[in-house]
Amino acid sequence: MQDNKVSCIIVDDEPYALELILNYVLKTPFLELKGKCSNAFDVLEILNNEKIDLIFLDIQMPELTGIELSKTVSKDTRIIFTTAFSEYALDGFKADALDYLVKPFNFEEFYNASLKAKEWFGLKRQSVSDKTADKNFIFVKSEYKQLKIKLDDVLYFEGLKDYIKIWLINQSKAILTLMSLKSLEEELPESKFIRVHRSFIVALDKIEAIERNQILINTKRITIAEQYKIKFQNYLDSNSISKNKR
């Protein structure tokens, strides 16, 4: 991650509670709302398509409870349970929840719980950054072989469901490997790569131009998706020579 934002979703089958937590999220500057759901099944669809850091999760829900849902979520996604029933606290902590908020809770309680998440992800990202900062190659499995890929040779990665195409300089044919773009993103150094689309991670030093909402790399035009625009703009701002700078 190139920023300190914590991406989150809200899950609650009570419309009032959903809107209240939504307002709390919008008032918290380091939280980035990615969606709100009234049932657990909509959450699974979001998690299949996007990396989510934090879930504000109600426990008492029809069909699939918050506790049951938490058992299916990746360990990289943390949970803050929100419920009107304090007796579920033990179950919540057994599920390795980051915190447990009993309704009705106020903004201060919500903010303090969210700060725990911010601190936890700050430490995690620093650890990941330290591990990947000096990485200059990766190994991927392709056609029954483990291929060594020099990161300096990568133009961009293209996600295709459960597969990734790796496009390299001076090669007209991509390398195909069985892997998710989400898991690959966590292994790449942030100083060299940035995700700009659900299906694309690009090498920063291979960007030739940016035209309107597209990145040009080696004749390939890659659209910058709405959800990645702010992050990409922050990168541009930190690397642009402004007319106002002296």
N, C-alpha and C positions, 0 to 999 in steps of 0.2 A: 504494500500500500504506500502511496506517495502522500497521503494526507492522514490526519488523525481522526477522520470520521469513522463512526461505528454504524454500519448498515444494519437496519432492523426492520422487523415486521411485527404487527400487532394481531393477536388472535383472541377473539372473544365473541361469544354468541349473543351477548347482550348489547344492543345498539347504543345505549347510553354509556356503558363502560368503554365500548370501542371508541366513541367520539371523545370521551374524557381523556383517555390515554393518548389518542391522536393529538389532542391539544397540548398535552404535556410533552410529547415528542417534538412537536413543532417549536416549542419554547426552549428546547435544549439544543444549543448550537452544535454540539459534537455528534448528535444523532442524525442519521440520514435515513429517512423513511423510504422503504422499498415496497410497501404494500400493507393492506389491512384485510383480515379474513374473519369470517363469521363461523368457519368450521375448519377442522383439522385437515381435511382432504385438499382444500385449496392451498394450504401451506406446503404440502408435499409437491404440488405442481410448481410452486415458486422455487423451492429448494432444488428441484431437478434442473431448473433453467438458470439459476443465479446463485452466487456465493453470498450468503447472509451471515453476518456476524452474530446478531442477537435477536432472540424472539421474546416478546412480552406475551406470555402464554397463560390463558385461563385454564383452570383444571377441570371444572365441571362443564363439560360440553357433551352434546348428544353423539351417539355412535362411536366416536373415538375420543377418549379423555386426553387432557393435556399430559398426564403422566404417561399414558400409552404412547402418545405421539413423541414424547421426549426420548423414548427408547429407540426410535427409528432415525433420530437426527444425528448428523456427524458430530464428532467431538470438537470439531473446529467451530461449531455453532453453539454459542452459550445461551442459556435460558434464564429468564427471570419470571417466575410464576406469579400470577395475579389471581387471587381468589377471595371469596367471601368467607371461606371456611378455614380457620386456623388449624383444625385437626389434620389437615393435609400437609402441614409443614414438614413432618418427618419424612413423608414420601417424597416431598420436593427435594429435600437435601440428599436423600438416598439416590435421587436421579441426577445428582451432581449439579443442581441448580446454582447459579451464581448468586441469586438472592430470591426472597419470597416476600411479596407484598400482599397484605391482607386488606381487602376492601372494607370500608372506603379509605383510601390513602390519599394524602395531599401531595402537592407538587414537590415539596421538600423531600418527602420520603422517596418519591419517584426519582428525583434528581440524584439523591445519594446512592440509590441502587444503580442508576445509570453510570455514575462515576466509577463504581466498582468495575463495570464492564469496560469503560474507557481505559482504566489503569491496567486491567488484565490484558486487553488487546495491545496496549502500548508496549508492555513487556514482551508479549508474544511476537509482535512485529519486529521489535529490536533484535530479538533472538534470531528470527528468520533472516533479517537483513544482514546480521553479522555472518551467518552461515553462507549466504549466497553472494555477498559483495564481491568476493574474489573468484567466483566460479566462472570459468571460461569455456567449459564444455559440459555436455550431458551425454549419457548413453540411452539409446532407445532401441526397443525390439522391433525389427522389421524383417519380414521374410525369413524367419527362423534364425536371424542373426542379431547380435547386439552391436549396433552401429554407434561410433563415436561422432557426435555432432559438435563442431566448433561453433560457439555462439557468435563469434565475429563473422561467420559465414552465413548466418541466418538473415533472410529478408523479412519473413513473417511466418507465423503459424496460423493455419486455417482449420477450424474445428468442423467436423462432419459427424454429428451424433456421437458415437463412441470412438471415433477415429480422429486423428490429426494429420494434416498434410504439412510437412515441413519444407518450405521453399527456401532454397539456398542460392547464393550468388553463383553465376556461371553454370547453373544446372537448369535445364528446361523441364525436367521431370521432378516432381516432388517426392519426398520420402514419406511413406505412409506407415503410421504406427498406431497401435491400439492404446488409447489413453484419452482422458477427458481434458478439455482445455482448462477447466478449473484446477485440476491437480497439477498440470504443467505450470500454470501461472504462479503457484506457490513455490516452485523450484527455481524460477528465473530471477536474476538480479534486477531489482527495480530501477537501477541506474541505467540499464540497457534496454529494457522492454516495457511496453505499456499496452494494456488491453483497451481497445477502442470500439469493440463490437462484441456481441455475444459469440461470434464465430471467428474473431481475429485478434491476435496479439502481434504487434509490430515491433521491429527493431528500431529504436529511436534514431540511431546514427544512419539508418538507411532511408529515412524519410527525405524525399527530394523536394516536395512541395506540398502545400495545403491549399486547396481551392474550394471555396465555399465550405461544404461539409464533408469533403473527401480528402484522403491522404493519397499521395502519389508515390508509389515505390516500384521502380523498375517496370514502368508502363501499367502496373496494376493500380486500379482505383479502389480504395477501401473506404466505405462510409463510416463516419464517426457516429455511433448510435447515441440516442438522446441521453441514456443513463450514464454514458462515459464522457459527455461533453465538458462538464465542469472539471473533472480530473485532468483531461487533456489540455484544457485552456490554462489550468494552473501550471502545467509543464511548459506551455508556450510562453506564458507571462514571465516565468523564471529564466527563460533562455532567449528572450527577445531583447533587442537593443531599441529602447524607446527613444523617440525624438526628444522627449522631455528630460532624458538622463544627460548629465554633464560629466 
